[in-house]
Amino acid sequence: MANILVADSGSTKTEWSVLSNNKKVQSFITPGINPYFQDTESIVQILKSTTDSNAILQVDTLYFYGAGCANLQKNTIVSAALEQVFNTTNIRVGSDLLAAARASCQNNAGIACILGTGSNSCYYDGKEIISNVAPLGYILGDEGSGAELGKRLVGNILKNQLPNPVKQLFFDTYQLNAAEILDAVYRQPYPNRYLAQFTKFISQNIAIPEIEELVLLGFSEFISRNILQYKDVHISAIHFTGSIAVVFKPQLIMALNKFNLLAGQITKAPMEGLLTYHINTIN
């Protein structure tokens, strides 16, 4: 059997696995790759500086799934870099959402979602994504994501919508003031990542009713504004991948129950499911 290299990439890190004879025989981690922030040359430099391509088994087919890989123009940036590093032209680039769908649904139709720093969702027909409600980012959308939950928390604290003991605990934990928060959100790069860091505070204090309600509201909006737009929503299990889905699994299931929806797989990362998909699928 030909050797297959599968990659699952976010903006922070990329996880790689080599399949040979239907088994994972190699795995390694490199920095994240995102064609919205990197061109072909910079991707090549990142991979060549962090990967010993000579130590990797000869790659016959490479499947790369990544954040930002949502159209042909961006995907071509990635595939051109991968071809230079791994010496193969049989490269297929897809989105991180397609990775989530294939990992969760395999060859079956279903609804797959990502709940991490950002959020996304789709209806998958067993091969490809056929319907996708635009996530719109943490300002206009990304309901239920780490960035959006962090935004809810900080906004509620600064607008005095949470009990004083909770506010004091927040400021004691992070040693921040309102001016520093506003500067980080409105003037510094990557405000979505900045806001998402506060989900640690949320998880540590989830027993506080007002904190749990904040999470439930975020998940309920994710469901009502995204999932309910897909067909077969009440007869399909709803699958999730991402750190937020795992950390707040009890609240996620509560929100799904509120809408009479069935929870499917809830996993932190799609790689194991992706490997199963590519082992079982003839391409």
TORKOLGU-484250 format. One record per residue: residue in three letters; x, y, z of N, C-alpha, C, CB in turn. Coordinates in steps of 0.05 Angstrom, whole numbers, plus 32768, in hexadecimal, padded with zeros to 4 digits. Glycine has a CB too. Layout:
<nodes>
ALAXYZXYZXYZXYZ
...
</nodes>
This chain:
<nodes>
MET80117FE880008000800080008011801980007FED80008018
ALA8008802D7FF2801780467FF080178054800C800B80597FDB
ASN802C80648010802E80738029801E808D8026804C80798030
ILE800E8092803B7FFD80AA803B800580BB80537FDF80A2803E
LEU800980D5804D800F80E980627FF680FA8067802880FA805B
VAL7FED80FB80807FD5810A80877FDE8120809A7FBF80F88093
ALA7FD5813980947FDB815080A67FC2815E80AE7FEE81638097
ASP7FC1816580C87FAC817580D37FB8818E80DF7F9B816580E9
SER7FB381A580D37FC181BD80DB7FAE81D380E57FD081C880C3
GLY7FB781DF80FB7FAA81F881047FBE820F81017FA181F68122
SER7FB88226810B7FCA823C81097FE28239811C7FBC8256810F
THR7FE0822881307FF5822581448007820D813E7FEA8222815F
LYS7FFC81F68138800C81DE81327FFF81CD811D800F81CE814C
THR800F81BC8111800681A880FD800E818C8107801281AE80E1
GLU7FFB817B81078000815F810E8001814E80F57FE981548122
TRP8016813E80F2801A812E80DA801B811080E28035813680CC
SER800F80FF80D1801080E280D5801580D580BA7FF780D880E3
VAL802680C080BA802B80B080A2801D809680A5804A80AD809E
LEU800D808E8091800080748090800F8062807C7FE280778088
SER8014804A80858020803680738014801B807A804080358075
ASN800A800D80667FFD7FF4806A7FE77FF6807F80117FDE8073
ASN7FD7800B807D7FC08010808E7FC7801480AB7FAE7FF8808C
LYS7FE0801C80B17FE8802280CC7FF7803C80CE7FF9800B80D8
LYS7FF4804A80E48004806280E98020805A80F17FF7807480FF
VAL8034806280E1804F805A80E68061807180ED805A804C80CD
GLN8058808980E9806880A180F0805580B880F8807B80A980D9
SER805E80C98109804F80E1810F806380F78119803980DC8125
PHE805C81108114806D8126811D805D813F811D80868129810A
ILE80678154812A805A816E812D806C8183812180548174814B
THR805F81968113806D81AE8109805C81C68110807281AC80EA
PRO806781DE810C805681F68111803E81F780FF8067820F810C
GLY802B820781068012820980F68016821680DB7FFE82188106
ILE8005820F80C98005821A80AE7FEA822580A7800D82048099
ASN7FE9823E809F7FD0824B80977FD5825D80807FC3825A80AF
PRO7FCB825780687FD1826780507FC6828380517FC682598038
TYR7FB5828A80657FAC82A680687FC282B780747F9382A78079
PHE7FD582AA80817FEA82B9808E800682B380837FEA82B480AC
GLN8008829E807380228295806980218290804A802C827C8077
ASP80378297803C80388291802080478276801C804582A88010
THR8049826E8003805682547FFD8073825380088055824E7FE0
GLU808282688003809E8268800B80A18266802980AB82828001
SER809182748038809382738056808B82588060808282898063
ILE8077824B8053806F8230805B8086821C805680558227804C
VAL8093821F804080A9820D803980BF8211804E80B58213801D
GLN80C58229805580DA822F806980D38223808480DF824D806C
ILE80BA8225808C80B1821A80A680B581FC80A68094822280AC
LEU80AC81EF809180AC81D2809080C981C7808D809C81C88078
LYS80D981D4807D80F581CB807A810581CF8094810281D98063
SER80FE81E380A3810D81E880BC810481D680D3810B820580C4
THR80ED81CA80D080E281BA80E780DD819D80DF80C881C680F0
THR80E2819580C680DC817A80BD80F4816E80AE80C4817B80AA
ASP80FB815780B68110814880A78102813680938122813780BB
SER80FD8141807B80EE8133806780FC8119805F80E98144804F
ASN811681188062812480FF805B811E80E8806E81428104805A
ALA811580EF8086811080DB809A80F380D08098811480E580B6
ILE80E380DD808780C780D5808380C580C1806D80B580EE807D
LEU80B580AD807180B18099805C80A880A78042809C80848064
GLN80B0809B802B80A880A68011808A80AA801080B180937FFB
VAL808280C3800B806580CA800B805A80C77FEF806180E78016
ASP804580B77FED803880B47FD3802080C77FD0802E80977FCF
THR801180CB7FE67FFA80DD7FE57FFA80ED7FFF7FDF80CE7FE2
LEU7FF581077FFE7FF5811880157FDA81268017800C812D8013
TYR7FCD8122802E7FB4812F80347FB9814480497F9E811A803D
PHE7FB5815D80427FB9817380557F9F8181805B7FCE8187804A
TYR7F98818280757F808190807D7F8881A7808F7F6C817D808C
GLY7F7F81BF80897F8881D580997F7681ED809C7FA281DE808E
ALA7F7A81FC80B17F6C821680B47F748228809D7F72822380D0
GLY7F61823680927F678248807C7F67823B80617F8182558080
CYS7F648221805F7F64821280467F47820F803C7F7281F78048
ALA7F3B822580347F1F8224802D7F19822B80107F108237803F
ASN7F2D823180007F2882367FE47F41822F7FD47F2182547FDF
LEU7F3E822D7FB97F5382247FA87F6C82357FAA7F4982227F8B
GLN7F69824F7FAB7F8082617FAB7F91825C7FC47F76827F7FAB
LYS7F85825A7FDB7F9482557FF47F9F82397FF47F82825A800D
ASN7F9082267FEB7F99820A7FEB7FB182067FD97F8281F87FE1
THR7FB282167FC37FC982147FB07FE3821E7FBE7FC482247F97
ILE7FE182327FCF7FF8823B7FDE800482257FEE7FF082537FF0
VAL7FF282157FFC7FFB81FF800D800681E87FFC7FE581F6801F
SER7FF881E07FE8800081C97FD8801B81CE7FCA7FEB81C27FC3
ALA802081E77FC1803981ED7FB4805081EA7FC88039820A7FA9
ALA804C81F17FE1806181EE7FF5806581D17FFC805A81FE800E
LEU805081C27FFF805281A68007806081967FF18036819A800C
GLU805C819D7FD88069818F7FC2808781927FC3805E81997FA7
GLN809081AA7FCA80AD81AF7FCC80BA819F7FE380B281CC7FD0
VAL80AB819D7FF980B78190801180B68172801080A9819A802A
PHE809F81678007809B814A8009809E813B7FEE808081458014
ASN80A5814A7FD980AB813E7FC08095812B7FB580C5812E7FC2
THR807D81357FB6806681277FAA8053813B7F9E805881157FBF
THR804681347F88803381457F7C8016813C7F82803781477F5E
ASN801381257F8F7FF9811B7F957FF081267FB07FF880FB7F95
ILE7FE881407FB07FE2814E7FC87FC581587FC77FF681667FCC
ARG7FB781547FDD7F9B815D7FDE7F98816D7FF87F8781447FDF
VAL7F8F81867FF47F8D8199800A7F6F819F800F7F9C81B38004
GLY7F68819D80297F4C81A380307F4C81B3804A7F3D81898034
SER7F3481BB80527F3181CC80697F3281BC80837F1781DC8068
ASP7F3681CA80997F3481BD80B37F1881B380B97F3D81D080CA
LEU7F0481C080AD7EE881B880B07EE4819D80A27ED581CD80A5
LEU7EF0819A808A7EEE8180807C7EFB816A808D7EFB81828060
ALA7F128171809A7F1F815D80AC7F0C815580C27F38816980B7
ALA7EFF816880CE7EEC816280E47ED5815080DA7EE1817C80F0
ALA7ECB815680C27EB5814780B77EBD812A80B17EAA8155809E
ARG7ED4812780A37EDD810C809C7EE480FC80B57EF4810D8089
ALA7EF0810980C97EF880FB80E17EDF80F280F17F09810D80F3
SER7ECB810380F27EB380FD81027E9F80EB80F37EA68116810A
CYS7E9A80F180DA7E8580E380CB7E8F80CC80BA7E7680F780BA
GLN7EA980CC80B47EB580B780A27EA780B980877EB2809B80AF
ASN7E9B80A4807D7E8E80A480637E7080A780657E95808A8054
ASN7E6780B1807C7E4A80B480807E4380D280807E4180A7809A
ALA7E2B80D880787E2180F380787E1D80FC80957E0780F78068
GLY7E218115809B7E1D811F80B67E24813C80B97E2C810E80C9
ILE7E22814580D27E28816180D97E41816180EA7E10816F80E7
ALA7E55817080E37E6E817280F17E74818F80F97E85816680E1
CYS7E7F819281117E8481AD811B7EA081AF81277E6F81B58130
ILE7EAB81C781277EC481CD81357EBE81E2814B7EDA81D88121
LEU7EC781DC81637EC581EF81797EE181F181857EB081E7818E
GLY7EF08204817C7F0B820981877F0E8227818C7F2181FF8174
THR7F24823381857F27825081867F11825D81767F438259817D
GLY7F0C8252815F7EF5825A814E7EE18244814D7EFE82628132
SER7ECB8248813E7EB78233813B7EAF8231811D7E9F8238814D
ASN7EA5821A81167E9C821680FA7E8A81FD80FA7EB4821380E7
SER7E7C81F980E47E6A81E280E27E6481DC80C57E5081E880F2
CYS7E5A81C580C07E5381BD80A47E4081A580A37E6C81B88094
TYR7E3381A2808C7E26818980867E37817B80717E08818E807B
TYR7E3D816280767E50815280677E41813A805B7E6881488078
ASP7E45813580417E36812080347E43810480347E3181288018
GLY7E59810180437E6780E880437E8180E980337E5680D28039
LYS7E8480FE80237E9C810380137EA6811F80157E9780FC7FF5
GLU7E94813280127E9C814E80127E88815F80227E9D81597FF5
ILE7E90817780297E7E818A80367E6B819680217E8E81A18044
ILE7E51819480267E3E819F80127E2F81B7801C7E2A8189800A
SER7E3181BD80377E2481D480427E3481DF80597E0781CE804A
ASN7E3881F9805A7E488205806F7E3D822180767E6682078067
VAL7E348225808E7E2C823F80987E46824F809E7E19823E80B1
ALA7E4A826680927E63827580967E67827B80B37E62828F8086
PRO7E7F827480BE7E85827980DA7E87829780E17E9E826B80E2
LEU7E9382A780CE7E9482C480D07EA882CF80E47E7A82CF80D6
GLY7EB782BF80F37ECA82C981057EBE82D281207ED982E080F9
TYR7ECF82D881337EC582DC814E7EB682F781527EDC82DB8161
ILE7EB88309813F7EAA832281427E8D831F81397EB883398132
LEU7E89831381227E6E830F81177E6282F4811C7E6F831480F9
GLY7E7382E181247E6982C581287E7A82B6813B7E6782B7810D
ASP7E83829E81327E93828C81427E868286815D7EAF82988147
GLU7E6B8284815D7E5D827E81757E67826581837E3F827B816F
GLY7E698265819D7E72824E81AC7E90824881AC7E64823681A2
SER7E9F8258819D7EBC8254819B7ECA825F81B47EC782618182
GLY7EE4825881B67EF3826281CC7EF5828081CC7F0F825681CB
ALA7EF9828C81B47EFA82A981B17EE082B681B97F0282B18195
GLU7ECA82AA81B07EB082B681B67EA882B381D37E9A82A981A4
LEU7EAF829C81DF7EA9829981FC7EBA82AC820C7EAE827B8204
GLY7ED382AF82047EE582C282127EDA82DE82107F0182C08207
LYS7ED082E581F87EC5830081F47EAC830482067EBD830481D6
ARG7E9C82F082087E8482F1821A7E8D82F682377E7382D88218
LEU7EA182E7823F7EAA82E9825B7EB5830582607EC082D48261
VAL7EC7830E82507ED4832982547EBF833F82527EEA832D8240
GLY7EAD833D823E7E998352823B7E86835382537E88834D8222
ASN7E7F833C825E7E6D833B82757E7B8346828E7E63831E827A
ILE7E95834082907EA3834B82A77EA6836982A67EBF833E82A9
LEU7EAE8373828F7EB28390828C7E9883A0828D7EC183968273
LYS7E81839382867E6783A082877E58839982A17E578399826F
ASN7E66838D82B47E5A838882CF7E41837582CD7E5183A282DC
GLN7E44836182BC7E2E834E82B87E32833482C87E2A8348829B
LEU7E48833382D67E4E831B82E77E51832483047E68830D82DD
PRO7E4D831283177E4F831983337E6B8324833A7E4883018345
ASN7E6C8336834D7E85834283547E9B832E835C7E818355836B
PRO7E948318836B7EA9830583717EB582F883587E9E82EF8383
VAL7EA582F483447EAF82E8832B7EC282FC831D7E9882E08318
LYS7EB98315831C7ECA832A83107EE5832C831F7EBB83468311
GLN7EE4832C83397EFC832F83497F0E831783447EF683328366
LEU7F0382FF83437F1282E7833E7F2082E983237F0082CE833F
PHE7F1382F3830E7F1E82F682F47F36830982F57F09830182E0
PHE7F33832083007F48833483017F60832A83127F3E834F830B
ASP7F5A831C83287F6F831183387F7E82FB83297F6483058353
THR7F7082EC83197F7D82D6830A7F9082E082F57F6782C482FE
TYR7F8782F482E67F9782FD82CF7FA6831782D47F84830182B8
GLN7FA2832482EA7FB0833D82F07FAF835182D87FCE833882F6
LEU7F96835582CE7F91836782B87F7E837D82C17F85835782A0
ASN7F7E839382B27F6983A782B67F5B83AB829B7F7683C282C0
ALA7F4683BB829C7F3583BF82847F4583CA826D7F1E83D1828B
ALA7F5683DD82727F6683EA825D7F7883D6824F7F7784018268
GLU7F8483C4825E7F9683B082527F86839D82417FA583A18267
ILE7F6E839582497F5E8383823A7F55839082207F45837B824A
LEU7F4C83A982217F4383B782097F5A83BB81F57F3783D28210
ASP7F7283C081FF7F8983C381EE7F8F83A981DF7FA283CC81FE
ALA7F8E839381EE7F93837981E27F7F837181CD7F95836381F8
VAL7F66837881D27F50837181C07F4F838381A77F35837281CE
TYR7F54839D81AB7F5083AF81957F6983B981877F4183C7819E
ARG7F8183B581947F9983C081887FAF83AB81837FA383D5819A
GLN7FAD8394818F7FC28380818C7FBA836B81787FC9837481A8
PRO7FCE835C816D7FC78347815A7FBA832F81687FE0833D814B
TYR7FAB831F81597F9E830681617F8C830A817A7FB382F28167
PRO7F7A831C81797F67832081907F56830781957F558337818C
ASN7F5182F781807F4282DE81847F5082CB81967F3C82D18169
ARG7F6A82C881937F7A82B681A47F7B82C281C07F9782B38199
TYR7F7E82DC81C27F7F82E981DC7F6582E381EC7F83830881D9
LEU7F4E82E681DF7F3582E181EC7F3182C481F37F1E82EB81DB
ALA7F3A82B381E17F36829681E57F45828C81FE7F3F828681CD
GLN7F5A829982067F6A8290821D7F59829082377F8282A18221
PHE7F4482A182377F3482A3824F7F20828C82537F2482BD824E
THR7F1F827982407F0F826282447F1A8250825A7F0C82518229
LYS7F33825382607F3F824582777F31824E82917F5D82498279
PHE7F2D826882947F1F827382AB7F02826882AC7F1F829282AB
ILE7EF6826782947EDA825E82937ED98240829C7ECF82608276
SER7EEB823082927EEA821382997EF0820F82B77EFE82048288
GLN7F02821F82C17F09821C82DE7EF3822582F07F23822C82E4
ASN7EE1823582E67ECB824082F77EAF823982EB7ECE825E82F9
ILE7EAE822282DD7E95821B82D07E7F821482E47E99820282BE
ALA7E86820F82FD7E72820983127E628222831A7E7F81FD832A
ILE7E6D823A83147E5E825383197E47825583057E71826C8318
PRO7E2F8257830E7E18825682FB7E1A826B82E57DFE825B830B
GLU7E22828382EB7E24829882D67E39829182C17E2A82B382E3
ILE7E4E828382C97E63827C82B67E58826582A47E7C827382C5
GLU7E4B825182B07E40823C82A07E2B8246828D7E34822682B2
GLU7E1B825982967E06826482847E138272826C7DF582778294
LEU7E29827F82707E38828C825A7E3F827882457E51829A8265
VAL7E498260824D7E50824B823A7E388240822C7E6082358249
LEU7E23823B823C7E0A823082307DFE8243821B7DF6822B8246
LEU7E00825D82207DF68271820D7E06827081F37DF6828D8219
GLY7E21826E81F67E32826D81DF7E2C825481CE7E4F826D81E7
PHE7E29823D81DB7E23822581CC7E07822681BF7E26820C81DE
SER7DF4823181CE7DD9823381C37DD8824481AA7DC6823E81D8
GLU7DE8825A81AA7DE9826B81927DF7825D817B7DF782858199
PHE7E0B824D81827E19823E816D7E05822B815F7E31822E8178
ILE7DF5821E81707DE1820B81657DCC821981557DD481FB817C
SER7DC0822E81607DA9823C81537DB2824B813A7D9C824F8166
ARG7DC98256813A7DD2826681237DE18256810E7DE4827D812D
ASN7DE9823E81147DF8822D81017DEC821280FC7E14822A810B
ILE7DEC820181117DE481E5810D7DC781E281037DE781D68127
LEU7DB581F2810D7D9981EF81067D9381F580E97D8882008117
GLN7DA7820080DA7DA3820680BE7DA881EE80AC7DB5821D80B5
TYR7DB381D880B77DB981C180A67DA281AD80A57DD281B380B1
LYS7DA1819F808F7D8C818B808C7D928172809E7D8A8182806E
ASP7D7D816380A47D7F814B80B47D8A815180D07D91813780A6
VAL7D87816980D97D94817180F27D888162810A7D91818F80F7
HIS7D6F815A81097D62814C811F7D64812E811D7D4681558122
ILE7D70812481087D73810781057D9080FF81037D6480FD80ED
SER7DA2811281037DBF810D81027DCD8113811C7DCC811D80EB
ALA7DE1810381237DF2810A813A7E03812281327E0380F28143
ILE7E07813481457E17814C81407E338148814B7E0A8166814B
HIS7E478147813A7E62814181427E72815B81477E70812F812D
PHE7E858159815A7E96817081617EB3816881647E8B817D817B
THR7EC4817A815C7EE0817781627EEB8192816B7EF0816D8149
GLY7EFF8192817D7F0A81AB81877F0C81AC81A57EFB81C2817D
SER7F1E81BB81AF7F2381BC81CC7F0B81C781DC7F3C81CD81D2
ILE7EFD81DB81D17EE681E681DF7ED081D181E27EDC81FF81D1
ALA7ECC81C281CD7EB781AD81CE7EBD819881E37EB5819F81B3
VAL7ED7819181E67EDF817D81FA7EDE818882167EFB817381F4
VAL7EE981A0821B7EEA81AB82357ECE81B182417EFA81C68235
PHE7EBC81B9822F7EA181C082387E8D81AC822E7E9A81DC822F
LYS7E958193822C7E83817E82227E68817D82317E9181638224
PRO7E68817D824B7E4D817C82597E3B819382517E51817D8277
GLN7E4581AB824E7E3581C282477E2C81BF82297E4481DC824B
LEU7E3E81B582187E3781B181FC7E20819D81F97E5081A781EC
ILE7E21818882087E0B817482077DF1818082117E13815A8216
MET7DF3819082277DDC819D82317DCF81AF821C7DE381AD824A
ALA7DDF81BE820E7DD581D081F97DC881C181E27DEC81E281EE
LEU7DD481AB81DA7DC9819A81C57DAE818E81CE7DDC818381BE
ASN7DAD818581E77D94817A81F27D7D818F81F17D988170820E
LYS7D8481A881F77D7181BE81F67D6381C081DB7D7E81D981FD
PHE7D7181B981C67D6681BB81AB7D5E819F81A07D7A81C88197
ASN7D5D818B81B27D56817081AA7D69816581957D39816F81A1
LEU7D82816B81977D96816181857DA7814C81927DA88178817A
LEU7DB2813A81827DC18123818C7DDF812981897DBA810A817D
ALA7DEE8126819F7E0B812A819E7E18811181927E16812F81BB
GLY7E2B811681807E3A810081747E5680FE81817E3D81038155
GLN7E6A80FA81717E8680FA817C7E8E811681857E9980EF8166
ILE7E9C8117819B7EA8813081A57EC5812B81AA7E99813B81BE
THR7ED7813481997EF3812E819B7F048148819A7EFC811B8185
LYS7F1C814781A57F2D815E81A67F398164818B7F42815B81BB
ALA7F418150817C7F4F815381637F46813E814F7F6E81528167
PRO7F47814381357F3D813081227F50811B81187F33813F810B
MET7F6A811B81207F7D810A81127F7680ED81127F98810E811F
GLU7F6F80E281297F6A80C5812A7F5380BD81187F6380BC8147
GLY7F3E80CE81187F2880C981067F2F80CC80E97F1180DB810C
LEU7F4180DF80E37F4A80E380C77F5A80CA80BE7F5C80FB80C5
LEU7F6B80BF80CF7F7A80A780C77F67809080C27F8E80A080DD
THR7F53808D80D27F3F807880CD7F32807C80B27F2B807780E3
TYR7F2A809580AC7F1D809C80937F2F8094807B7F1780BA8092
HIS7F49809C807C7F5A809680657F62807980637F7380A88067
ILE7F62806B80797F67804E80787F4F8040806A7F6B80428093
ASN7F37804980707F1F803C80667F158046804C7F0A803E807A
THR7F20805C80427F168068802A7F29806480137F108086802E
ILE7F1F805A7FFD7F3080577FE57F2E80717FD57F26803F7FD3
ASN7F46807E7FD17F4680977FC37F5480947FA87F5580AC7FD4
</nodes>
